[in-house]
Amino acid sequence: MDSLVIPAGRPKLDAERYATPRTAERPGNYTICIRRPPYIEVVGVSVEVTSDGCHVQTRSVAAQLSLEPLVSGR
């Protein structure tokens, strides 16, 4: 298990690359969970990372987040 925290307010987030230290050069199947309140959590995005014999092949993942519905105080 590993995690990656991207600070809030990062400019041009979609133009930057992020990687987790423990996945570097380790092929395998990874499950991605995205948490960012107040958005609905994205869970279980499965990604297979393969190797070319020398290095792992970069994989890109894009997610569109939806806001949590407002809960009334009834």
PDB file of N, CA, C, O and CB in Angstrom:
ATOM      1  N   MET A   1       0.852  -1.171   0.000  1.00  0.00           N
ATOM      2  CA  MET A   1       0.000   0.000   0.000  1.00  0.00           C
ATOM      3  C   MET A   1       0.893   1.228   0.000  1.00  0.00           C
ATOM      4  O   MET A   1       1.940   1.254   0.646  1.00  0.00           O
ATOM      5  CB  MET A   1      -0.967   0.001   1.218  1.00  0.00           C
ATOM      6  N   ASP A   2       0.466   2.234  -0.729  1.00  0.00           N
ATOM      7  CA  ASP A   2       1.210   3.479  -0.812  1.00  0.00           C
ATOM      8  C   ASP A   2       0.202   4.593  -0.996  1.00  0.00           C
ATOM      9  O   ASP A   2      -0.952   4.340  -1.341  1.00  0.00           O
ATOM     10  CB  ASP A   2       2.256   3.456  -1.975  1.00  0.00           C
ATOM     11  N   SER A   3       0.619   5.797  -0.773  1.00  0.00           N
ATOM     12  CA  SER A   3      -0.275   6.926  -0.996  1.00  0.00           C
ATOM     13  C   SER A   3       0.511   8.087  -1.556  1.00  0.00           C
ATOM     14  O   SER A   3       1.729   8.180  -1.404  1.00  0.00           O
ATOM     15  CB  SER A   3      -0.989   7.333   0.302  1.00  0.00           C
ATOM     16  N   LEU A   4      -0.217   8.965  -2.205  1.00  0.00           N
ATOM     17  CA  LEU A   4       0.364  10.148  -2.810  1.00  0.00           C
ATOM     18  C   LEU A   4      -0.552  11.308  -2.472  1.00  0.00           C
ATOM     19  O   LEU A   4      -1.748  11.263  -2.759  1.00  0.00           O
ATOM     20  CB  LEU A   4       0.546   9.985  -4.361  1.00  0.00           C
ATOM     21  N   VAL A   5      -0.007  12.330  -1.871  1.00  0.00           N
ATOM     22  CA  VAL A   5      -0.791  13.508  -1.501  1.00  0.00           C
ATOM     23  C   VAL A   5      -0.361  14.653  -2.401  1.00  0.00           C
ATOM     24  O   VAL A   5       0.816  15.008  -2.467  1.00  0.00           O
ATOM     25  CB  VAL A   5      -0.604  13.877   0.015  1.00  0.00           C
ATOM     26  N   ILE A   6      -1.334  15.221  -3.091  1.00  0.00           N
ATOM     27  CA  ILE A   6      -1.079  16.374  -3.946  1.00  0.00           C
ATOM     28  C   ILE A   6      -1.661  17.588  -3.248  1.00  0.00           C
ATOM     29  O   ILE A   6      -2.870  17.638  -3.018  1.00  0.00           O
ATOM     30  CB  ILE A   6      -1.692  16.185  -5.382  1.00  0.00           C
ATOM     31  N   PRO A   7      -0.838  18.566  -2.905  1.00  0.00           N
ATOM     32  CA  PRO A   7      -1.327  19.739  -2.167  1.00  0.00           C
ATOM     33  C   PRO A   7      -2.437  20.474  -2.914  1.00  0.00           C
ATOM     34  O   PRO A   7      -2.439  20.553  -4.142  1.00  0.00           O
ATOM     35  CB  PRO A   7      -0.177  20.699  -1.895  1.00  0.00           C
ATOM     36  N   ALA A   8      -3.370  21.003  -2.148  1.00  0.00           N
ATOM     37  CA  ALA A   8      -4.466  21.784  -2.730  1.00  0.00           C
ATOM     38  C   ALA A   8      -3.907  23.031  -3.401  1.00  0.00           C
ATOM     39  O   ALA A   8      -2.891  23.580  -2.976  1.00  0.00           O
ATOM     40  CB  ALA A   8      -5.507  22.172  -1.649  1.00  0.00           C
ATOM     41  N   GLY A   9      -4.574  23.460  -4.436  1.00  0.00           N
ATOM     42  CA  GLY A   9      -4.196  24.698  -5.091  1.00  0.00           C
ATOM     43  C   GLY A   9      -3.006  24.598  -6.017  1.00  0.00           C
ATOM     44  O   GLY A   9      -2.424  25.621  -6.378  1.00  0.00           O
ATOM     45  N   ARG A  10      -2.623  23.379  -6.418  1.00  0.00           N
ATOM     46  CA  ARG A  10      -1.499  23.239  -7.343  1.00  0.00           C
ATOM     47  C   ARG A  10      -1.910  23.785  -8.709  1.00  0.00           C
ATOM     48  O   ARG A  10      -2.896  23.316  -9.278  1.00  0.00           O
ATOM     49  CB  ARG A  10      -1.045  21.748  -7.454  1.00  0.00           C
ATOM     50  N   PRO A  11      -1.190  24.751  -9.244  1.00  0.00           N
ATOM     51  CA  PRO A  11      -1.519  25.257 -10.573  1.00  0.00           C
ATOM     52  C   PRO A  11      -1.159  24.230 -11.644  1.00  0.00           C
ATOM     53  O   PRO A  11      -0.177  23.500 -11.507  1.00  0.00           O
ATOM     54  CB  PRO A  11      -0.789  26.583 -10.840  1.00  0.00           C
ATOM     55  N   LYS A  12      -1.934  24.178 -12.678  1.00  0.00           N
ATOM     56  CA  LYS A  12      -1.680  23.302 -13.825  1.00  0.00           C
ATOM     57  C   LYS A  12      -1.469  21.852 -13.406  1.00  0.00           C
ATOM     58  O   LYS A  12      -0.548  21.185 -13.877  1.00  0.00           O
ATOM     59  CB  LYS A  12      -0.467  23.792 -14.596  1.00  0.00           C
ATOM     60  N   LEU A  13      -2.331  21.375 -12.521  1.00  0.00           N
ATOM     61  CA  LEU A  13      -2.218  20.017 -12.006  1.00  0.00           C
ATOM     62  C   LEU A  13      -2.228  18.978 -13.114  1.00  0.00           C
ATOM     63  O   LEU A  13      -1.489  17.996 -13.044  1.00  0.00           O
ATOM     64  CB  LEU A  13      -3.337  19.737 -11.038  1.00  0.00           C
ATOM     65  N   ASP A  14      -3.059  19.177 -14.144  1.00  0.00           N
ATOM     66  CA  ASP A  14      -3.160  18.170 -15.199  1.00  0.00           C
ATOM     67  C   ASP A  14      -1.915  18.125 -16.084  1.00  0.00           C
ATOM     68  O   ASP A  14      -1.751  17.180 -16.855  1.00  0.00           O
ATOM     69  CB  ASP A  14      -4.382  18.441 -16.052  1.00  0.00           C
ATOM     70  N   ALA A  15      -1.049  19.106 -15.993  1.00  0.00           N
ATOM     71  CA  ALA A  15       0.153  19.126 -16.827  1.00  0.00           C
ATOM     72  C   ALA A  15       1.353  18.509 -16.108  1.00  0.00           C
ATOM     73  O   ALA A  15       2.414  18.339 -16.708  1.00  0.00           O
ATOM     74  CB  ALA A  15       0.478  20.556 -17.243  1.00  0.00           C
ATOM     75  N   GLU A  16       1.190  18.174 -14.824  1.00  0.00           N
ATOM     76  CA  GLU A  16       2.307  17.642 -14.042  1.00  0.00           C
ATOM     77  C   GLU A  16       2.166  16.144 -13.860  1.00  0.00           C
ATOM     78  O   GLU A  16       1.065  15.600 -13.950  1.00  0.00           O
ATOM     79  CB  GLU A  16       2.391  18.333 -12.676  1.00  0.00           C
ATOM     80  N   ARG A  17       3.286  15.475 -13.605  1.00  0.00           N
ATOM     81  CA  ARG A  17       3.277  14.039 -13.369  1.00  0.00           C
ATOM     82  C   ARG A  17       3.563  13.771 -11.901  1.00  0.00           C
ATOM     83  O   ARG A  17       4.371  14.449 -11.267  1.00  0.00           O
ATOM     84  CB  ARG A  17       4.309  13.320 -14.271  1.00  0.00           C
ATOM     85  N   TYR A  18       2.881  12.772 -11.386  1.00  0.00           N
ATOM     86  CA  TYR A  18       3.079  12.367 -10.001  1.00  0.00           C
ATOM     87  C   TYR A  18       3.286  10.862  -9.970  1.00  0.00           C
ATOM     88  O   TYR A  18       2.666  10.131 -10.742  1.00  0.00           O
ATOM     89  CB  TYR A  18       1.872  12.788  -9.106  1.00  0.00           C
ATOM     90  N   ALA A  19       4.148  10.403  -9.089  1.00  0.00           N
ATOM     91  CA  ALA A  19       4.385   8.979  -8.917  1.00  0.00           C
ATOM     92  C   ALA A  19       4.559   8.692  -7.437  1.00  0.00           C
ATOM     93  O   ALA A  19       4.959   9.563  -6.665  1.00  0.00           O
ATOM     94  CB  ALA A  19       5.625   8.513  -9.723  1.00  0.00           C
ATOM     95  N   THR A  20       4.257   7.468  -7.053  1.00  0.00           N
ATOM     96  CA  THR A  20       4.446   7.078  -5.667  1.00  0.00           C
ATOM     97  C   THR A  20       5.778   6.362  -5.542  1.00  0.00           C
ATOM     98  O   THR A  20       6.151   5.598  -6.432  1.00  0.00           O
ATOM     99  CB  THR A  20       3.283   6.181  -5.172  1.00  0.00           C
ATOM    100  N   PRO A  21       6.502   6.594  -4.456  1.00  0.00           N
ATOM    101  CA  PRO A  21       7.843   6.010  -4.307  1.00  0.00           C
ATOM    102  C   PRO A  21       7.874   4.490  -4.370  1.00  0.00           C
ATOM    103  O   PRO A  21       8.808   3.921  -4.935  1.00  0.00           O
ATOM    104  CB  PRO A  21       8.435   6.449  -3.012  1.00  0.00           C
ATOM    105  N   ARG A  22       6.883   3.825  -3.808  1.00  0.00           N
ATOM    106  CA  ARG A  22       6.925   2.363  -3.755  1.00  0.00           C
ATOM    107  C   ARG A  22       6.564   1.702  -5.076  1.00  0.00           C
ATOM    108  O   ARG A  22       6.863   0.523  -5.266  1.00  0.00           O
ATOM    109  CB  ARG A  22       5.998   1.869  -2.686  1.00  0.00           C
ATOM    110  N   THR A  23       5.943   2.412  -5.979  1.00  0.00           N
ATOM    111  CA  THR A  23       5.584   1.807  -7.263  1.00  0.00           C
ATOM    112  C   THR A  23       6.668   1.996  -8.311  1.00  0.00           C
ATOM    113  O   THR A  23       6.581   1.423  -9.397  1.00  0.00           O
ATOM    114  CB  THR A  23       4.284   2.391  -7.769  1.00  0.00           C
ATOM    115  N   ALA A  24       7.671   2.777  -8.010  1.00  0.00           N
ATOM    116  CA  ALA A  24       8.737   3.026  -8.982  1.00  0.00           C
ATOM    117  C   ALA A  24       9.409   1.713  -9.372  1.00  0.00           C
ATOM    118  O   ALA A  24       9.891   0.972  -8.516  1.00  0.00           O
ATOM    119  CB  ALA A  24       9.780   4.014  -8.410  1.00  0.00           C
ATOM    120  N   GLU A  25       9.434   1.441 -10.646  1.00  0.00           N
ATOM    121  CA  GLU A  25      10.089   0.259 -11.209  1.00  0.00           C
ATOM    122  C   GLU A  25       9.512  -1.059 -10.689  1.00  0.00           C
ATOM    123  O   GLU A  25      10.226  -2.059 -10.620  1.00  0.00           O
ATOM    124  CB  GLU A  25      11.564   0.309 -10.909  1.00  0.00           C
ATOM    125  N   ARG A  26       8.235  -1.069 -10.326  1.00  0.00           N
ATOM    126  CA  ARG A  26       7.599  -2.294  -9.873  1.00  0.00           C
ATOM    127  C   ARG A  26       6.367  -2.579 -10.710  1.00  0.00           C
ATOM    128  O   ARG A  26       5.312  -2.001 -10.450  1.00  0.00           O
ATOM    129  CB  ARG A  26       7.231  -2.199  -8.390  1.00  0.00           C
ATOM    130  N   PRO A  27       6.465  -3.452 -11.708  1.00  0.00           N
ATOM    131  CA  PRO A  27       5.279  -3.807 -12.478  1.00  0.00           C
ATOM    132  C   PRO A  27       4.285  -4.548 -11.597  1.00  0.00           C
ATOM    133  O   PRO A  27       4.661  -5.143 -10.587  1.00  0.00           O
ATOM    134  CB  PRO A  27       5.658  -4.665 -13.699  1.00  0.00           C
ATOM    135  N   GLY A  28       3.026  -4.509 -11.981  1.00  0.00           N
ATOM    136  CA  GLY A  28       1.987  -5.222 -11.242  1.00  0.00           C
ATOM    137  C   GLY A  28       0.643  -4.566 -11.440  1.00  0.00           C
ATOM    138  O   GLY A  28       0.502  -3.638 -12.236  1.00  0.00           O
ATOM    139  N   ASN A  29      -0.344  -5.052 -10.713  1.00  0.00           N
ATOM    140  CA  ASN A  29      -1.693  -4.493 -10.760  1.00  0.00           C
ATOM    141  C   ASN A  29      -1.890  -3.599  -9.546  1.00  0.00           C
ATOM    142  O   ASN A  29      -1.610  -3.995  -8.415  1.00  0.00           O
ATOM    143  CB  ASN A  29      -2.774  -5.618 -10.805  1.00  0.00           C
ATOM    144  N   TYR A  30      -2.372  -2.400  -9.794  1.00  0.00           N
ATOM    145  CA  TYR A  30      -2.570  -1.418  -8.729  1.00  0.00           C
ATOM    146  C   TYR A  30      -4.023  -0.973  -8.718  1.00  0.00           C
ATOM    147  O   TYR A  30      -4.648  -0.827  -9.769  1.00  0.00           O
ATOM    148  CB  TYR A  30      -1.627  -0.201  -8.910  1.00  0.00           C
ATOM    149  N   THR A  31      -4.554  -0.760  -7.518  1.00  0.00           N
ATOM    150  CA  THR A  31      -5.901  -0.237  -7.346  1.00  0.00           C
ATOM    151  C   THR A  31      -5.775   1.196  -6.862  1.00  0.00           C
ATOM    152  O   THR A  31      -5.087   1.473  -5.880  1.00  0.00           O
ATOM    153  CB  THR A  31      -6.738  -1.107  -6.345  1.00  0.00           C
ATOM    154  N   ILE A  32      -6.441   2.099  -7.555  1.00  0.00           N
ATOM    155  CA  ILE A  32      -6.347   3.517  -7.229  1.00  0.00           C
ATOM    156  C   ILE A  32      -7.647   3.977  -6.580  1.00  0.00           C
ATOM    157  O   ILE A  32      -8.741   3.695  -7.069  1.00  0.00           O
ATOM    158  CB  ILE A  32      -6.041   4.355  -8.495  1.00  0.00           C
ATOM    159  N   CYS A  33      -7.503   4.692  -5.469  1.00  0.00           N
ATOM    160  CA  CYS A  33      -8.631   5.332  -4.798  1.00  0.00           C
ATOM    161  C   CYS A  33      -8.319   6.822  -4.732  1.00  0.00           C
ATOM    162  O   CYS A  33      -7.211   7.216  -4.370  1.00  0.00           O
ATOM    163  CB  CYS A  33      -8.883   4.724  -3.358  1.00  0.00           C
ATOM    164  N   ILE A  34      -9.296   7.641  -5.081  1.00  0.00           N
ATOM    165  CA  ILE A  34      -9.108   9.093  -5.074  1.00  0.00           C
ATOM    166  C   ILE A  34     -10.045   9.693  -4.045  1.00  0.00           C
ATOM    167  O   ILE A  34     -11.259   9.499  -4.108  1.00  0.00           O
ATOM    168  CB  ILE A  34      -9.362   9.709  -6.484  1.00  0.00           C
ATOM    169  N   ARG A  35      -9.473  10.428  -3.091  1.00  0.00           N
ATOM    170  CA  ARG A  35     -10.258  11.085  -2.033  1.00  0.00           C
ATOM    171  C   ARG A  35      -9.916  12.567  -2.012  1.00  0.00           C
ATOM    172  O   ARG A  35      -8.752  12.952  -1.893  1.00  0.00           O
ATOM    173  CB  ARG A  35      -9.984  10.435  -0.633  1.00  0.00           C
ATOM    174  N   ARG A  36     -10.937  13.376  -2.127  1.00  0.00           N
ATOM    175  CA  ARG A  36     -10.742  14.831  -2.050  1.00  0.00           C
ATOM    176  C   ARG A  36     -12.068  15.480  -1.665  1.00  0.00           C
ATOM    177  O   ARG A  36     -12.858  15.828  -2.544  1.00  0.00           O
ATOM    178  CB  ARG A  36     -10.211  15.410  -3.412  1.00  0.00           C
ATOM    179  N   PRO A  37     -12.332  15.651  -0.346  1.00  0.00           N
ATOM    180  CA  PRO A  37     -13.568  16.312   0.062  1.00  0.00           C
ATOM    181  C   PRO A  37     -13.658  17.690  -0.578  1.00  0.00           C
ATOM    182  O   PRO A  37     -12.634  18.366  -0.676  1.00  0.00           O
ATOM    183  CB  PRO A  37     -13.647  16.427   1.599  1.00  0.00           C
ATOM    184  N   PRO A  38     -14.789  18.124  -1.005  1.00  0.00           N
ATOM    185  CA  PRO A  38     -16.134  17.583  -0.837  1.00  0.00           C
ATOM    186  C   PRO A  38     -16.593  16.719  -2.016  1.00  0.00           C
ATOM    187  O   PRO A  38     -17.795  16.635  -2.266  1.00  0.00           O
ATOM    188  CB  PRO A  38     -17.106  18.710  -0.637  1.00  0.00           C
ATOM    189  N   TYR A  39     -15.698  16.089  -2.730  1.00  0.00           N
ATOM    190  CA  TYR A  39     -16.060  15.284  -3.890  1.00  0.00           C
ATOM    191  C   TYR A  39     -16.350  13.840  -3.492  1.00  0.00           C
ATOM    192  O   TYR A  39     -15.870  13.367  -2.462  1.00  0.00           O
ATOM    193  CB  TYR A  39     -14.946  15.326  -4.932  1.00  0.00           C
ATOM    194  N   ILE A  40     -17.127  13.151  -4.301  1.00  0.00           N
ATOM    195  CA  ILE A  40     -17.424  11.735  -4.074  1.00  0.00           C
ATOM    196  C   ILE A  40     -16.147  10.948  -4.314  1.00  0.00           C
ATOM    197  O   ILE A  40     -15.449  11.165  -5.304  1.00  0.00           O
ATOM    198  CB  ILE A  40     -18.585  11.230  -5.006  1.00  0.00           C
ATOM    199  N   GLU A  41     -15.848  10.040  -3.409  1.00  0.00           N
ATOM    200  CA  GLU A  41     -14.630   9.222  -3.484  1.00  0.00           C
ATOM    201  C   GLU A  41     -14.694   8.277  -4.688  1.00  0.00           C
ATOM    202  O   GLU A  41     -15.721   7.645  -4.936  1.00  0.00           O
ATOM    203  CB  GLU A  41     -14.435   8.412  -2.174  1.00  0.00           C
ATOM    204  N   VAL A  42     -13.611   8.190  -5.415  1.00  0.00           N
ATOM    205  CA  VAL A  42     -13.483   7.252  -6.533  1.00  0.00           C
ATOM    206  C   VAL A  42     -12.674   6.067  -6.006  1.00  0.00           C
ATOM    207  O   VAL A  42     -11.542   6.239  -5.555  1.00  0.00           O
ATOM    208  CB  VAL A  42     -12.788   7.926  -7.808  1.00  0.00           C
ATOM    209  N   VAL A  43     -13.251   4.871  -6.060  1.00  0.00           N
ATOM    210  CA  VAL A  43     -12.616   3.690  -5.478  1.00  0.00           C
ATOM    211  C   VAL A  43     -12.525   2.579  -6.516  1.00  0.00           C
ATOM    212  O   VAL A  43     -13.441   2.375  -7.313  1.00  0.00           O
ATOM    213  CB  VAL A  43     -13.397   3.205  -4.237  1.00  0.00           C
ATOM    214  N   GLY A  44     -11.418   1.875  -6.491  1.00  0.00           N
ATOM    215  CA  GLY A  44     -11.311   0.647  -7.269  1.00  0.00           C
ATOM    216  C   GLY A  44     -10.944   0.792  -8.724  1.00  0.00           C
ATOM    217  O   GLY A  44     -11.254  -0.093  -9.522  1.00  0.00           O
ATOM    218  N   VAL A  45     -10.296   1.874  -9.098  1.00  0.00           N
ATOM    219  CA  VAL A  45      -9.811   2.002 -10.465  1.00  0.00           C
ATOM    220  C   VAL A  45      -8.590   1.101 -10.569  1.00  0.00           C
ATOM    221  O   VAL A  45      -7.594   1.325  -9.881  1.00  0.00           O
ATOM    222  CB  VAL A  45      -9.471   3.505 -10.840  1.00  0.00           C
ATOM    223  N   SER A  46      -8.659   0.086 -11.420  1.00  0.00           N
ATOM    224  CA  SER A  46      -7.574  -0.884 -11.533  1.00  0.00           C
ATOM    225  C   SER A  46      -6.651  -0.511 -12.692  1.00  0.00           C
ATOM    226  O   SER A  46      -7.109  -0.212 -13.795  1.00  0.00           O
ATOM    227  CB  SER A  46      -8.138  -2.308 -11.728  1.00  0.00           C
ATOM    228  N   VAL A  47      -5.350  -0.533 -12.424  1.00  0.00           N
ATOM    229  CA  VAL A  47      -4.355  -0.176 -13.433  1.00  0.00           C
ATOM    230  C   VAL A  47      -3.276  -1.259 -13.459  1.00  0.00           C
ATOM    231  O   VAL A  47      -2.741  -1.632 -12.415  1.00  0.00           O
ATOM    232  CB  VAL A  47      -3.731   1.233 -13.139  1.00  0.00           C
ATOM    233  N   GLU A  48      -2.961  -1.760 -14.648  1.00  0.00           N
ATOM    234  CA  GLU A  48      -1.877  -2.721 -14.795  1.00  0.00           C
ATOM    235  C   GLU A  48      -0.641  -1.983 -15.289  1.00  0.00           C
ATOM    236  O   GLU A  48      -0.686  -1.288 -16.304  1.00  0.00           O
ATOM    237  CB  GLU A  48      -2.269  -3.872 -15.769  1.00  0.00           C
ATOM    238  N   VAL A  49       0.457  -2.138 -14.567  1.00  0.00           N
ATOM    239  CA  VAL A  49       1.726  -1.517 -14.937  1.00  0.00           C
ATOM    240  C   VAL A  49       2.640  -2.624 -15.447  1.00  0.00           C
ATOM    241  O   VAL A  49       2.875  -3.613 -14.752  1.00  0.00           O
ATOM    242  CB  VAL A  49       2.375  -0.747 -13.721  1.00  0.00           C
ATOM    243  N   THR A  50       3.152  -2.456 -16.658  1.00  0.00           N
ATOM    244  CA  THR A  50       4.011  -3.471 -17.271  1.00  0.00           C
ATOM    245  C   THR A  50       5.444  -2.960 -17.387  1.00  0.00           C
ATOM    246  O   THR A  50       5.712  -1.769 -17.229  1.00  0.00           O
ATOM    247  CB  THR A  50       3.474  -3.869 -18.659  1.00  0.00           C
ATOM    248  N   SER A  51       6.346  -3.879 -17.663  1.00  0.00           N
ATOM    249  CA  SER A  51       7.758  -3.548 -17.806  1.00  0.00           C
ATOM    250  C   SER A  51       8.211  -3.855 -19.223  1.00  0.00           C
ATOM    251  O   SER A  51       7.702  -4.773 -19.867  1.00  0.00           O
ATOM    252  CB  SER A  51       8.615  -4.323 -16.780  1.00  0.00           C
ATOM    253  N   ASP A  52       9.176  -3.074 -19.702  1.00  0.00           N
ATOM    254  CA  ASP A  52       9.751  -3.363 -21.018  1.00  0.00           C
ATOM    255  C   ASP A  52      11.060  -4.141 -20.873  1.00  0.00           C
ATOM    256  O   ASP A  52      11.819  -4.275 -21.832  1.00  0.00           O
ATOM    257  CB  ASP A  52       9.992  -2.054 -21.804  1.00  0.00           C
ATOM    258  N   GLY A  53      11.316  -4.648 -19.674  1.00  0.00           N
ATOM    259  CA  GLY A  53      12.539  -5.383 -19.411  1.00  0.00           C
ATOM    260  C   GLY A  53      13.601  -4.528 -18.757  1.00  0.00           C
ATOM    261  O   GLY A  53      14.539  -5.046 -18.150  1.00  0.00           O
ATOM    262  N   CYS A  54      13.457  -3.230 -18.878  1.00  0.00           N
ATOM    263  CA  CYS A  54      14.419  -2.304 -18.286  1.00  0.00           C
ATOM    264  C   CYS A  54      13.729  -1.384 -17.276  1.00  0.00           C
ATOM    265  O   CYS A  54      14.225  -1.168 -16.171  1.00  0.00           O
ATOM    266  CB  CYS A  54      15.111  -1.472 -19.383  1.00  0.00           C
ATOM    267  N   HIS A  55      12.581  -0.851 -17.678  1.00  0.00           N
ATOM    268  CA  HIS A  55      11.822   0.086 -16.835  1.00  0.00           C
ATOM    269  C   HIS A  55      10.343  -0.237 -16.949  1.00  0.00           C
ATOM    270  O   HIS A  55       9.909  -0.897 -17.893  1.00  0.00           O
ATOM    271  CB  HIS A  55      12.094   1.570 -17.243  1.00  0.00           C
ATOM    272  N   VAL A  56       9.570   0.238 -15.968  1.00  0.00           N
ATOM    273  CA  VAL A  56       8.121   0.095 -16.088  1.00  0.00           C
ATOM    274  C   VAL A  56       7.606   1.117 -17.095  1.00  0.00           C
ATOM    275  O   VAL A  56       8.203   2.175 -17.294  1.00  0.00           O
ATOM    276  CB  VAL A  56       7.422   0.274 -14.707  1.00  0.00           C
ATOM    277  N   GLN A  57       6.497   0.782 -17.717  1.00  0.00           N
ATOM    278  CA  GLN A  57       5.872   1.672 -18.690  1.00  0.00           C
ATOM    279  C   GLN A  57       4.930   2.623 -17.957  1.00  0.00           C
ATOM    280  O   GLN A  57       4.080   2.184 -17.182  1.00  0.00           O
ATOM    281  CB  GLN A  57       5.105   0.861 -19.781  1.00  0.00           C
ATOM    282  N   THR A  58       5.079   3.908 -18.196  1.00  0.00           N
ATOM    283  CA  THR A  58       4.252   4.925 -17.548  1.00  0.00           C
ATOM    284  C   THR A  58       2.795   4.721 -17.917  1.00  0.00           C
ATOM    285  O   THR A  58       2.469   4.456 -19.074  1.00  0.00           O
ATOM    286  CB  THR A  58       4.712   6.341 -17.942  1.00  0.00           C
ATOM    287  N   ARG A  59       1.922   4.847 -16.928  1.00  0.00           N
ATOM    288  CA  ARG A  59       0.477   4.786 -17.156  1.00  0.00           C
ATOM    289  C   ARG A  59      -0.119   6.106 -16.709  1.00  0.00           C
ATOM    290  O   ARG A  59       0.298   6.670 -15.697  1.00  0.00           O
ATOM    291  CB  ARG A  59      -0.180   3.582 -16.393  1.00  0.00           C
ATOM    292  N   SER A  60      -1.084   6.598 -17.452  1.00  0.00           N
ATOM    293  CA  SER A  60      -1.788   7.825 -17.091  1.00  0.00           C
ATOM    294  C   SER A  60      -3.216   7.475 -16.695  1.00  0.00           C
ATOM    295  O   SER A  60      -3.853   6.622 -17.312  1.00  0.00           O
ATOM    296  CB  SER A  60      -1.773   8.848 -18.264  1.00  0.00           C
ATOM    297  N   VAL A  61      -3.701   8.135 -15.675  1.00  0.00           N
ATOM    298  CA  VAL A  61      -5.060   7.923 -15.204  1.00  0.00           C
ATOM    299  C   VAL A  61      -5.718   9.283 -15.063  1.00  0.00           C
ATOM    300  O   VAL A  61      -5.146  10.196 -14.468  1.00  0.00           O
ATOM    301  CB  VAL A  61      -5.086   7.136 -13.855  1.00  0.00           C
ATOM    302  N   ALA A  62      -6.905   9.417 -15.602  1.00  0.00           N
ATOM    303  CA  ALA A  62      -7.673  10.657 -15.465  1.00  0.00           C
ATOM    304  C   ALA A  62      -8.983  10.323 -14.766  1.00  0.00           C
ATOM    305  O   ALA A  62      -9.580   9.279 -15.027  1.00  0.00           O
ATOM    306  CB  ALA A  62      -7.932  11.333 -16.859  1.00  0.00           C
ATOM    307  N   ALA A  63      -9.423  11.193 -13.894  1.00  0.00           N
ATOM    308  CA  ALA A  63     -10.691  10.986 -13.188  1.00  0.00           C
ATOM    309  C   ALA A  63     -11.460  12.288 -13.163  1.00  0.00           C
ATOM    310  O   ALA A  63     -10.893  13.361 -12.956  1.00  0.00           O
ATOM    311  CB  ALA A  63     -10.456  10.463 -11.745  1.00  0.00           C
ATOM    312  N   GLN A  64     -12.764  12.179 -13.378  1.00  0.00           N
ATOM    313  CA  GLN A  64     -13.630  13.343 -13.263  1.00  0.00           C
ATOM    314  C   GLN A  64     -14.396  13.202 -11.954  1.00  0.00           C
ATOM    315  O   GLN A  64     -15.156  12.250 -11.774  1.00  0.00           O
ATOM    316  CB  GLN A  64     -14.604  13.470 -14.496  1.00  0.00           C
ATOM    317  N   LEU A  65     -14.198  14.139 -11.052  1.00  0.00           N
ATOM    318  CA  LEU A  65     -14.824  14.068  -9.737  1.00  0.00           C
ATOM    319  C   LEU A  65     -16.157  14.794  -9.724  1.00  0.00           C
ATOM    320  O   LEU A  65     -16.346  15.791 -10.420  1.00  0.00           O
ATOM    321  CB  LEU A  65     -13.902  14.652  -8.678  1.00  0.00           C
ATOM    322  N   SER A  66     -17.088  14.271  -8.911  1.00  0.00           N
ATOM    323  CA  SER A  66     -18.404  14.883  -8.730  1.00  0.00           C
ATOM    324  C   SER A  66     -18.552  15.320  -7.281  1.00  0.00           C
ATOM    325  O   SER A  66     -18.089  14.641  -6.365  1.00  0.00           O
ATOM    326  CB  SER A  66     -19.541  13.899  -9.127  1.00  0.00           C
ATOM    327  N   LEU A  67     -19.199  16.459  -7.087  1.00  0.00           N
ATOM    328  CA  LEU A  67     -19.421  16.959  -5.725  1.00  0.00           C
ATOM    329  C   LEU A  67     -20.405  16.072  -4.979  1.00  0.00           C
ATOM    330  O   LEU A  67     -21.342  15.528  -5.565  1.00  0.00           O
ATOM    331  CB  LEU A  67     -19.937  18.407  -5.758  1.00  0.00           C
ATOM    332  N   GLU A  68     -20.174  15.932  -3.657  1.00  0.00           N
ATOM    333  CA  GLU A  68     -21.118  15.222  -2.795  1.00  0.00           C
ATOM    334  C   GLU A  68     -22.432  16.001  -2.786  1.00  0.00           C
ATOM    335  O   GLU A  68     -22.421  17.232  -2.786  1.00  0.00           O
ATOM    336  CB  GLU A  68     -20.550  15.052  -1.338  1.00  0.00           C
ATOM    337  N   PRO A  69     -23.563  15.295  -2.779  1.00  0.00           N
ATOM    338  CA  PRO A  69     -24.826  16.011  -2.683  1.00  0.00           C
ATOM    339  C   PRO A  69     -24.951  16.668  -1.303  1.00  0.00           C
ATOM    340  O   PRO A  69     -24.478  16.127  -0.304  1.00  0.00           O
ATOM    341  CB  PRO A  69     -26.016  15.054  -2.943  1.00  0.00           C
ATOM    342  N   LEU A  70     -25.594  17.841  -1.263  1.00  0.00           N
ATOM    343  CA  LEU A  70     -25.818  18.523   0.011  1.00  0.00           C
ATOM    344  C   LEU A  70     -26.856  17.750   0.835  1.00  0.00           C
ATOM    345  O   LEU A  70     -27.855  17.264   0.305  1.00  0.00           O
ATOM    346  CB  LEU A  70     -26.284  19.990  -0.225  1.00  0.00           C
ATOM    347  N   VAL A  71     -26.599  17.652   2.127  1.00  0.00           N
ATOM    348  CA  VAL A  71     -27.518  16.962   3.027  1.00  0.00           C
ATOM    349  C   VAL A  71     -28.240  18.016   3.854  1.00  0.00           C
ATOM    350  O   VAL A  71     -27.606  18.853   4.496  1.00  0.00           O
ATOM    351  CB  VAL A  71     -26.765  15.935   3.948  1.00  0.00           C
ATOM    352  N   SER A  72     -29.572  17.973   3.835  1.00  0.00           N
ATOM    353  CA  SER A  72     -30.336  18.970   4.601  1.00  0.00           C
ATOM    354  C   SER A  72     -30.314  18.595   6.081  1.00  0.00           C
ATOM    355  O   SER A  72     -30.104  17.432   6.428  1.00  0.00           O
ATOM    356  CB  SER A  72     -31.811  19.070   4.081  1.00  0.00           C
ATOM    357  N   GLY A  73     -30.527  19.563   6.936  1.00  0.00           N
ATOM    358  CA  GLY A  73     -30.491  19.365   8.375  1.00  0.00           C
ATOM    359  C   GLY A  73     -31.815  18.885   8.953  1.00  0.00           C
ATOM    360  O   GLY A  73     -32.131  19.223  10.093  1.00  0.00           O
ATOM    361  N   ARG A  74     -32.609  18.102   8.200  1.00  0.00           N
ATOM    362  CA  ARG A  74     -33.903  17.640   8.706  1.00  0.00           C
ATOM    363  C   ARG A  74     -33.758  16.584   9.736  1.00  0.00           C
ATOM    364  O   ARG A  74     -34.757  16.091  10.260  1.00  0.00           O
ATOM    365  CB  ARG A  74     -34.751  17.128   7.601  1.00  0.00           C
TER     366      ARG A  74
END
